Amino acid sequence: MSVAIKEMGENAQIVHLGDFFRYNDHKNPSWFLSIWCNPIQNKKSTRLANLPALSRGKYINSSIRRNSRSDSVITLHPGYQLTATTLADFPELSRFDSVKNIDGVQNAFRLNTNERSNIIIPQLELARAIFLMNSYLCRACMNTATLQLEFDVRHVQANHVDIHVLKTSTFPKSAFNQSGTKQLLAWLLTSPTAMYSYQSIYQHYQNNRQIKGQLETWRFSFEPPPMANWQLHVKGRYSADNSYYLVEEIVGIVFDIEMPDTIAFIHPDFIKSDTREDSVRGGADGTNWQNSGDDYEIDDEQSASDENETMILEGDLSWIQFTKPFAVYKQEREKEVDKLIIDESAEKEGGKQVSTDEPHQGGTIPAADVGGKEDITDQSRQFASRFQSFDHMLNLLASKHQCVILKQETLPLTKVGKSKQHLLANGSARAIKAVRLKRKTNEVVLLEVDTSDGIKMLSTKVIYDSDVADWAEQFTQIRKGVVANSISWPNDIFDKTFGQNKHIGVHHPKHQGSQAGNIPVDALESWAGRVAQYLS
């Protein structure tokens, strides 16, 4: 669901994102962003900190879940060229002159590729997808030294980096639970080209801002990082003659970058708790994970208090994927359980109204951070040992049951609320494997959850009629659903997404140790045979 902003009407569609502005007659003036919607709203601006949830064509305060699938993939081949231009290059920007005139002056890039020509990408949208992934980084880009003052990067070994999150940092600690957020933050802090690109935002602002009395304005522009071999998964629209394509939203990026093998984020408040405690408490600590963002409304008129732990409003997260996987983790320390309970109860303080302003003493309502990234990088190699029996069964499906494996991917399960069920008993990530395969004319997806710690055994799930184009978003929801109720298949999601008769569970062979995935070879054939029965 979309993020809710106070004083914006329900299902307001964004038609224009414009200049940054602030009034310098305040002690700590916040940056705002011009925004126009359809239908026309009285409110025509919002905090810059809300940008991660905003893009052209997107709906604010949406009452229904909308499809976030991409409709086009743009590959940036070596030698690609981005030419600075404006949105006015797109010939059919709007049928309303008022929108066309104000939106047309916004800075954009024109990309020419071998496949097609005249792709127009708003510069702000490109930066939003790459760097401006949460409220913190939106605020920090307008200051020259925030990241250097709040993170201490230490190259410990050739292929390992420690990043100390300093006590003065206001980066929300709960955002480190978002897999993609900490991946991109690690890249930003360790890559000179990424940092140069991010800091170019501030340099462009310094060079091009306009000040009239107390009002300061700036039209966004920046220098993108090298993006050879990247893929942009986008939503947009063609001109009537198909000679131009306007990117309205970048829903996912495939990054081709070089990174150290491992990166550790270190902070005194990163603590390790016993995952078994969560099994007793149950699920996501009472949180309705599918609609948790709907419980809060952003109030742009109020300031954010530093008395509560900054809560994360995810909305519909865009995703990232890395062609060369690397490991980023929080270095956690042990802490007494009673102190942990006190800390968790503090996070629950606050009401329905929240602010994305920078938290400070004297703030009026609880602090919130919008955005984040979902990482869908395939981790098959990292988790290979967890799925040995399942992989042997897949080989039997291919060799003896005329099945063709089309694609397989292994991802860690997603953290939901206070739940620790996305972790194994030893604290490492719990994984889920998805395999798309075909038998004759039938195509299905098989799902297998890592239960190598023996906590619980789930059947192999068979899903019918899953559209490849929708799978990234569907898999994200499934990964959350699995951990929301203490490791179980979220059959309500399967019913709603695919249909009540479009999914079925196939039990594992009954054998001592099979709960932990240790299925003997002589039982694999019966398992494969039972799965094959459901593929016809």
C-alpha angles and dihedrals in degrees: 000000000000125000114265119233120192117246092020115114124241115277095006109171118215114237099165138028111186146166128344115240142172139174113239095203091089127083092237105017114198124218118245132193126220112239133178124192141189117264092041113259130206088225108074102172141043137184116289085231088072093060096103088069095046135083137137113285093018123123125237119210090009114189093203135046108257128205112262096188118134120244097201141027120215116199117201102212121196108281094031116154130215114197119198112240139133134264088255086081087077102084098212103040094147140340088229115080092209091059093039092054098046096039095041094068093058114112119257143163125240113215124195117196135175091250097053142346139236103031108173116205120183108233092223092053092050092050091045091055095046106034115356094072099138141020093262095058091045090057094040095054089068091059125066101217111029098108095043091052095048105039129051111200116201123182099213098173137002092269102024133072130187115208112195112206101214121226089244091060117115093194102128109255092213089061088071086072089066105092097211095041095061091043093056093040089053090051092048093050097044104036116079092202092051092048091047090053093047092048091048086074090067092043092052089048092052092049099044109029121122125213123196111174108305094342118095120187136179136180109221122250135147146165110262120222121248105288105180112154093010121134125216115203104202148174118218146114141262127233115250093265093043091237093117133043121195117205108218100170134011104213097177143008131203107209123207101194139138116242138166113269094246135019125186125201110208127197132149090238095057098104134175120230131188108265089210090067089065092052088061094046090046135229122332097347093264095309118142092224096190093060104021092123091057091068091072136057124199114234111199093191096061131073125235122251122222091211094090131053106260108259122218121235104194105177110172105344120213114225138232133199132191124215089205107043121216132179122248119177145162113251100225131194132205119266135181114265097232092056089048091055091052091052093049093050090053090058091059094062119110140059142249097294118074137173130220092201116117107282115250142161109279094029113151106220137023118290121245136181122212125216139004135173135269113220114215097173110146110249098185094133094049093050099033095115091056094062104040095122092044091050091051088052090051090053089054091051089054098043102038107021103044094246122153118208107222100178140344131191135177120205135172116253117258124252112244121194112307092333117129094190090107085072131070119238089266091056098253122125119282112224139209125204125210122194123187110202140165132219114187103312097338122098122193141164121233119204125198125180123212108245096161091135090064095235094128140346121228126194121245106266120222116200123193129201099017112162112224091220092058098040100094092060093039092051090051091055092046092051090054093045094053093062098035093085105032100284111319137128110273095230092173088062092047091050093049097042103039106011134265094273096041100082136046138175123235114202121231119243110277108246137133107271096018089111087070092046096261099132116168118242094243090060096050096080093058089048092051091046093053091048090049090055089064095049095072 
